[in-house]
Amino acid sequence: MACIVFDLDGTVIDSAPDIRRIANEILSAEGAPPITMAETRSFIGAGVATFVCRMRAARGLPDAAQDRIAAAFLARYETAVELTEPYPGVRAALDRLAGAGHRLALCTNKPVGPCRAVLAHLALADLFEAIVGGDSLAVRKPDPAPLHAAFAALGPGRRLYVGDSDVDAETAQRAGVPFLLYTRGYRQSPVADLCHDAAFDDWADLPALVAARTG
């Protein structure tokens, strides 16, 4: 039995379309041009404040607007679920892992409220025993403390972390846990440049990767 912690955005779900939609609503209200999907994906990963900072910088909005824009973003974030979808094969793979006796949790820089809302919308909430979000602790990934907290909530067992990004790879390395890299998410670096124990581009392959490391 393993304790497996997953990142959320870019790993379990593709939330970029919803995030882009609310970002562009805010930018329109600020009189700024919209961001592209590629920009959206590149801004995701380090939490709302960092996303908003990157979005502002890309469109020349002043630093003084950070708190106001971040508040407007958060006000829309919890209901931004309609365009978000799980990656193909997610439910089947997670069901197989849970059926094999593995315990599952989430460690994400997304705030817990929006996290719970999107999991409920996608009928995935029942799969995870614990959620550590970007507002659960005083620090966020790549600080290893949130990942350690997620593992602690699951209890003893072989530890594995599954994520998609540069932030996730650094978090796993700093936490000293094996990292399985989902390559179709929001990473910025080539796969070869990210420290990982295995990589996969199809969720159907994940149960076998876990079994090879826990059997």
Disulfide bonds with the S-S distance in Angstrom:
none
